[in-house]
């Protein structure tokens, strides 16, 4: 396979499927009809030399810098993917096909041993033109018996008329361990993000997403369990204000027995923010012993904020433990009263409870520096929310 073959195949597939419309359940509440022209206008720029640095920096779909580290390779070597089981697109979003059709390069991050130090990856979009889409495609491979901790910082610096369309595909092989954090802050333009995860025998993965101050963002995740005893934790925290919109869609495919998956996503909304969670767990025939849990919790501080929550199960196997749940509401008045009785003001009590709601997810971050940074960000945002149950 080469990049030209990938582009051509994806273009042909996209011609068949086309742009999503409101007739598709996963696009019922928003379709990219007003930005179709921009999505088709892919941004390109010449390749520059790759510099040595502590972090991996990917700008406008190209590698800017990468560390020289034993056990880690960062390259464009698409030929090395010949024997890998890849998807290159997410079933729930044809926009991911545009990413494969228009990407100039495929960035490959490969881990060949257990890495002790956490690694930062900065994905930057900063095109020199307006009304263009920056396509970034990344494939992360954790070879058998390896371990890696990655944090992706997604940064959009371009004009609000521009779009970022990013796909990250993860291959977690036998007994490999991969911890992944995605941090989206101050995304003032349209952002499409696609996560694809492939899990093999006894592999373990924690995949966490943090979103704040995002004008409009859509995140589609697809996870495939191919072999036994694989574990996946999917977690997320969104803090949405003003007219922020976050559409979070997931499909979990259990193609093998005795696998475990836990989903836990939370959101805090104020003013006119919108959050959508749509998650489908599919257990294939013969995939016995699967344990797959799904939970979506939402905290609202405005009557005009809107939450759409649709956890779903499709089970074609016996002897499984699958559950789903959703909560949407405000702070518990009894808990507020209890904390006030200990000497705090009402505003302080609400801020404390709100931080406690978010902290459950933030504490799951295994990268200590990122955990401290996001804890500070969450406290700052909550402190500025003036969390009152405004009618």
Secondary structure per residue as TSV (DSSP state, phi and psi in degrees):
chain	resnum	aa	ss	phi	psi
A	1	X	-	360.0	142.9
A	2	X	-	-131.5	174.9
A	3	X	H	-65.1	-33.4
A	4	X	H	-66.0	-41.6
A	5	X	H	-62.7	-43.1
A	6	X	H	-60.9	-48.2
A	7	X	H	-58.1	-46.4
A	8	X	H	-64.4	-46.6
A	9	X	H	-62.5	-44.2
A	10	X	H	-64.7	-36.9
A	11	X	H	-63.6	-42.0
A	12	X	H	-65.6	-41.1
A	13	X	H	-64.6	-38.8
A	14	X	H	-68.1	-34.6
A	15	X	H	-60.5	-35.0
A	16	X	H	-73.2	-42.1
A	17	X	H	-87.4	-46.0
A	18	X	-	76.6	-175.6
A	19	X	S	-71.3	147.2
A	20	X	-	-69.8	152.8
A	21	X	-	-129.0	176.5
A	22	X	T	-67.3	-9.7
A	23	X	T	-74.0	-19.5
A	24	X	S	-84.6	129.7
A	25	X	G	-57.2	-39.6
A	26	X	G	-73.9	-5.2
A	27	X	G	-124.4	25.3
A	28	X	S	-64.3	-34.1
A	29	X	S	-101.9	-7.9
A	30	X	-	-165.8	131.9
A	31	X	-	-127.2	149.6
A	32	X	G	-82.8	40.6
A	33	X	G	-67.6	-30.4
A	34	X	G	-80.4	-10.3
A	35	X	G	-123.8	19.5
A	36	X	H	-60.8	-41.4
A	37	X	H	-61.9	-40.6
A	38	X	H	-68.5	-38.5
A	39	X	H	-61.6	-31.1
A	40	X	T	-85.0	-8.9
A	41	X	S	-98.9	85.3
A	42	X	B	-77.1	138.1
A	43	X	-	-88.5	141.8
A	44	X	-	-139.5	152.0
A	45	X	-	-153.0	158.9
A	46	X	-	-67.7	153.6
A	47	X	-	-76.0	136.4
A	48	X	-	-112.1	168.0
A	49	X	-	-68.3	151.0
A	50	X	-	-92.3	123.3
A	51	X	E	-92.3	160.5
A	52	X	E	-89.9	130.7
A	53	X	-	-156.1	173.1
A	54	X	S	-72.8	-26.5
A	55	X	S	-117.7	159.9
A	56	X	E	-87.7	123.9
A	57	X	E	-116.6	122.8
A	58	X	E	-120.4	115.0
A	59	X	E	-118.8	125.5
A	60	X	T	52.7	39.0
A	61	X	T	84.3	2.9
A	62	X	E	-119.7	147.7
A	63	X	E	-75.9	123.7
A	64	X	E	-95.0	-44.5
A	65	X	E	-153.2	159.6
A	66	X	E	-158.8	150.2
A	67	X	-	-76.6	148.4
A	68	X	-	-93.1	98.7
A	69	X	-	-134.6	133.9
A	70	X	T	-62.0	131.7
A	71	X	T	89.9	-0.9
A	72	X	E	-130.4	131.0
A	73	X	E	-128.1	139.3
A	74	X	E	-127.5	118.9
A	75	X	E	-155.0	-179.2
A	76	X	-	-109.6	21.7
A	77	X	-	-75.2	78.4
A	78	X	G	-64.4	-30.1
A	79	X	G	-60.1	-26.3
A	80	X	G	-71.5	-7.8
A	81	X	G	-93.0	5.5
A	82	X	T	-55.4	-35.8
A	83	X	T	-100.8	8.4
A	84	X	S	-91.7	148.3
A	85	X	-	-91.9	94.5
A	86	X	-	-112.6	157.2
A	87	X	-	-105.3	-42.7
A	88	X	S	65.9	0.0
A	89	X	S	-160.6	161.7
A	90	X	B	-107.8	132.9
A	91	X	T	-57.5	-35.0
A	92	X	T	-82.1	-5.0
A	93	X	B	-144.6	112.8
A	94	X	T	-71.4	-12.5
A	95	X	H	-63.6	-27.3
A	96	X	H	-67.3	-28.5
A	97	X	H	-66.9	-35.8
A	98	X	H	-64.0	-35.9
A	99	X	H	-60.4	-45.2
A	100	X	H	-70.6	-31.8
A	101	X	H	-74.2	-28.7
A	102	X	H	-111.9	-7.8
A	103	X	-	-65.2	141.8
A	104	X	S	-85.5	-31.0
A	105	X	-	-144.4	159.3
A	106	X	-	-112.5	116.5
A	107	X	E	-84.6	123.6
A	108	X	E	-113.5	121.0
A	109	X	E	-111.4	115.5
A	110	X	E	-122.3	131.3
A	111	X	E	-109.0	126.4
A	112	X	-	-112.1	1.9
A	113	X	S	-157.9	177.7
A	114	X	B	-77.8	118.7
A	115	X	-	-96.0	124.1
A	116	X	-	-77.3	-33.6
A	117	X	S	-96.1	139.4
A	118	X	-	-67.4	149.0
A	119	X	E	-119.9	134.2
A	120	X	E	-99.7	138.8
A	121	X	E	-126.6	119.2
A	122	X	E	-101.9	119.4
A	123	X	E	-105.4	108.5
A	124	X	E	-112.5	137.4
A	125	X	E	-120.3	122.1
A	126	X	-	-152.9	66.0
A	127	X	-	-71.5	154.3
A	128	X	S	-87.5	1.7
A	129	X	S	-121.5	165.0
A	130	X	S	-104.0	159.6
A	131	X	S	57.8	44.2
A	132	X	-	-128.1	162.1
A	133	X	E	-113.8	129.2
A	134	X	E	-95.3	118.7
A	135	X	E	-101.9	121.9
A	136	X	E	-122.4	125.3
A	137	X	E	-123.2	125.6
A	138	X	E	-129.9	135.3
A	139	X	E	-122.6	123.6
A	140	X	E	-109.5	126.6
A	141	X	E	-119.5	117.2
A	142	X	E	-101.3	105.2
A	143	X	-	-66.0	168.6
A	144	X	T	-56.8	137.7
A	145	X	T	63.4	29.7
A	146	X	-	-112.2	172.2
A	147	X	E	-145.9	138.2
A	148	X	E	-150.6	143.0
A	149	X	E	-123.6	114.8
A	150	X	E	-121.5	139.3
A	151	X	E	-124.9	120.9
A	152	X	E	-97.4	122.8
A	153	X	E	-103.1	111.7
A	154	X	E	-93.9	119.8
A	155	X	E	-129.8	122.8
A	156	X	E	-109.8	111.7
A	157	X	-	-102.4	-11.1
A	158	X	S	-76.5	-177.5
A	159	X	-	-62.1	151.9
A	160	X	T	-64.0	-18.2
A	161	X	T	-76.7	-11.7
A	162	X	-	-88.5	164.3
A	163	X	E	-130.0	142.4
A	164	X	E	-109.3	130.4
A	165	X	E	-127.1	103.9
A	166	X	E	-122.2	137.9
A	167	X	E	-126.0	129.6
A	168	X	E	-119.6	121.4
A	169	X	E	-115.2	129.0
A	170	X	E	-117.0	129.0
A	171	X	E	-113.5	113.1
A	172	X	E	-112.6	104.5
A	173	X	-	-85.6	-175.2
A	174	X	T	-52.4	123.6
A	175	X	T	59.1	20.8
A	176	X	-	-85.7	154.1
A	177	X	E	-127.1	128.0
A	178	X	E	-133.6	122.7
A	179	X	E	-109.2	125.3
A	180	X	E	-129.5	130.0
A	181	X	E	-119.6	137.4
A	182	X	E	-118.3	123.9
A	183	X	E	-115.7	116.9
A	184	X	E	-115.0	114.4
A	185	X	E	-133.5	140.3
A	186	X	E	56.2	44.6
A	187	X	E	-87.2	93.4
A	188	X	E	-89.8	3.2
A	189	X	E	-122.5	173.5
A	190	X	E	-65.7	132.8
A	191	X	E	-131.6	127.2
A	192	X	E	-113.3	127.4
A	193	X	E	-132.6	133.9
A	194	X	E	-125.9	127.5
A	195	X	E	-114.0	130.1
A	196	X	E	-126.4	125.4
A	197	X	E	-122.8	131.8
A	198	X	E	-118.2	120.4
A	199	X	E	-117.0	135.2
A	200	X	-	-117.5	-175.0
A	201	X	T	-51.2	124.6
A	202	X	T	57.9	22.1
A	203	X	-	-80.3	155.8
A	204	X	E	-134.5	135.2
A	205	X	E	-143.3	135.5
A	206	X	E	-117.1	125.4
A	207	X	E	-125.8	112.8
A	208	X	E	-124.2	138.1
A	209	X	E	-123.2	132.8
A	210	X	E	-121.9	126.2
A	211	X	E	-128.6	130.3
A	212	X	E	-148.2	146.2
A	213	X	E	51.5	56.1
A	214	X	E	-116.5	114.9
A	215	X	E	-58.1	-48.1
A	216	X	E	-156.3	123.7
A	217	X	E	-142.0	139.2
A	218	X	E	-124.9	128.6
A	219	X	E	-122.9	117.9
A	220	X	E	-111.0	127.7
A	221	X	E	-121.5	136.3
A	222	X	E	-132.6	123.4
A	223	X	E	-118.8	134.2
A	224	X	E	-122.2	120.7
A	225	X	E	-97.0	115.1
A	226	X	-	-101.7	-28.1
A	227	X	S	-136.0	166.2
A	228	X	T	-68.8	157.3
A	229	X	T	61.9	29.3
A	230	X	-	-89.5	144.8
A	231	X	E	-124.8	135.7
A	232	X	E	-139.1	126.5
A	233	X	E	-110.6	118.3
A	234	X	E	-111.4	119.3
A	235	X	E	-134.0	157.5
A	236	X	E	-162.1	151.0
A	237	X	E	-136.9	125.2
A	238	X	E	-123.2	130.1
A	239	X	E	-116.7	107.4
A	240	X	E	-115.8	131.7
A	241	X	-	-129.6	172.2
A	242	X	T	51.1	-118.5
A	243	X	T	-113.7	29.3
A	244	X	-	-60.6	147.2
A	245	X	E	-135.3	131.6
A	246	X	E	-135.3	116.0
A	247	X	E	-108.6	115.3
A	248	X	E	-117.4	113.1
A	249	X	E	-123.4	135.9
A	250	X	E	-137.7	146.2
A	251	X	E	-135.0	123.7
A	252	X	E	-110.8	117.3
A	253	X	E	-105.2	111.9
A	254	X	E	-95.3	96.9
A	255	X	-	-95.2	-2.6
A	256	X	S	-134.7	158.4
A	257	X	S	-85.6	166.7
A	258	X	S	57.9	40.1
A	259	X	-	-112.5	158.6
A	260	X	E	-128.0	134.8
A	261	X	E	-143.0	133.5
A	262	X	E	-126.9	125.9
A	263	X	E	-112.2	132.6
A	264	X	E	-146.7	109.1
A	265	X	E	-126.0	136.2
A	266	X	E	-127.2	154.5
A	267	X	E	-146.3	147.7
A	268	X	E	-119.8	125.4
A	269	X	E	-126.0	140.0
A	270	X	-	-131.2	167.7
A	271	X	T	51.3	-123.7
A	272	X	T	-106.0	25.5
A	273	X	-	-67.9	154.4
A	274	X	E	-130.3	134.1
A	275	X	E	-131.1	133.1
A	276	X	E	-124.9	130.9
A	277	X	E	-122.0	123.6
A	278	X	E	-135.4	108.4
A	279	X	E	-126.3	130.0
A	280	X	E	-118.9	124.0
A	281	X	E	-102.0	121.6
A	282	X	E	-114.9	125.0
A	283	X	E	-111.9	114.3
A	284	X	-	-74.0	161.1
A	285	X	T	-57.6	130.2
A	286	X	T	88.9	-4.3
A	287	X	-	-87.3	67.1
A	288	X	T	-76.4	157.5
A	289	X	T	77.0	11.5
A	290	X	-	-75.4	139.6
A	291	X	E	-123.1	107.4
A	292	X	E	-132.3	117.9
A	293	X	E	-117.0	148.0
A	294	X	E	-144.0	125.8
A	295	X	E	-143.4	130.5
A	296	X	E	-125.9	123.1
A	297	X	E	-125.4	136.1
A	298	X	E	-134.8	137.4
A	299	X	E	-120.7	120.0
A	300	X	E	-109.8	140.4
A	301	X	S	-123.5	21.9
A	302	X	B	-156.1	142.1
A	303	X	T	-72.8	-18.8
A	304	X	T	-93.2	-7.9
A	305	X	-	-71.9	154.2
A	306	X	E	-135.8	132.2
A	307	X	E	-122.5	131.9
A	308	X	E	-119.3	115.3
A	309	X	E	-128.9	121.9
A	310	X	E	-137.1	75.2
A	311	X	E	-74.0	138.7
A	312	X	E	-140.7	151.1
A	313	X	E	-129.5	138.8
A	314	X	E	-134.0	107.9
A	315	X	E	-120.5	121.3
A	316	X	-	-115.7	24.8
A	317	X	-	-137.9	157.0
A	318	X	S	-94.7	171.7
A	319	X	S	55.1	55.3
A	320	X	-	-128.3	158.8
A	321	X	E	-119.7	102.6
A	322	X	E	-130.4	137.2
A	323	X	E	-148.7	152.8
A	324	X	E	-144.0	155.4
A	325	X	E	-160.4	159.6
A	326	X	E	-150.6	138.8
A	327	X	E	-131.6	139.7
A	328	X	E	-138.3	123.3
A	329	X	E	-178.7	-166.7
A	330	X	-	-114.3	-178.6
A	331	X	-	-65.4	149.2
A	332	X	-	-75.8	118.8
A	333	X	H	-58.7	-33.1
A	334	X	H	-67.3	-38.2
A	335	X	H	-67.6	-38.7
A	336	X	H	-62.0	-45.6
A	337	X	H	-61.7	-40.4
A	338	X	H	-63.1	-45.4
A	339	X	H	-67.9	-37.3
A	340	X	H	-62.2	-32.5
A	341	X	T	-68.9	-13.3
A	342	X	T	-95.0	8.7
A	343	X	T	105.7	-0.6
A	344	X	-	-89.1	154.6
A	345	X	-	-74.9	168.3
A	346	X	H	-63.0	-41.1
A	347	X	H	-62.9	-43.2
A	348	X	H	-64.4	-39.1
A	349	X	H	-63.7	-44.1
A	350	X	H	-66.5	-39.5
A	351	X	H	-65.0	-39.5
A	352	X	H	-64.9	-43.9
A	353	X	H	-67.9	-36.1
A	354	X	H	-67.1	-42.0
A	355	X	H	-64.9	-38.0
A	356	X	H	-62.0	-35.3
A	357	X	H	-62.8	-43.4
A	358	X	H	-78.1	-31.8
A	359	X	H	-61.4	-30.7
A	360	X	H	-58.4	-35.2
A	361	X	H	-82.5	-44.8
A	362	X	H	-59.9	-36.0
A	363	X	T	-66.0	-14.5
A	364	X	T	-80.4	-9.0
A	365	X	-	-71.9	125.2
A	366	X	-	-86.3	-14.6
A	367	X	-	-85.6	105.4
A	368	X	H	-58.6	-42.5
A	369	X	H	-63.5	-43.9
A	370	X	H	-65.9	-39.9
A	371	X	H	-59.0	-46.6
A	372	X	H	-63.6	-41.9
A	373	X	H	-63.7	-45.8
A	374	X	H	-72.3	-31.4
A	375	X	H	-59.8	-43.5
A	376	X	H	-64.3	-41.8
A	377	X	H	-63.2	-44.6
A	378	X	H	-62.8	-43.9
A	379	X	H	-62.1	-40.8
A	380	X	H	-65.7	-44.5
A	381	X	H	-65.0	-46.3
A	382	X	H	-63.7	-37.2
A	383	X	H	-63.0	-27.8
A	384	X	H	-93.8	-5.8
A	385	X	H	-72.7	-26.1
A	386	X	-	52.9	63.0
A	387	X	-	-69.0	89.7
A	388	X	-	-116.4	148.2
A	389	X	-	-79.8	71.1
A	390	X	B	-71.8	131.6
A	391	X	-	-101.2	360.0
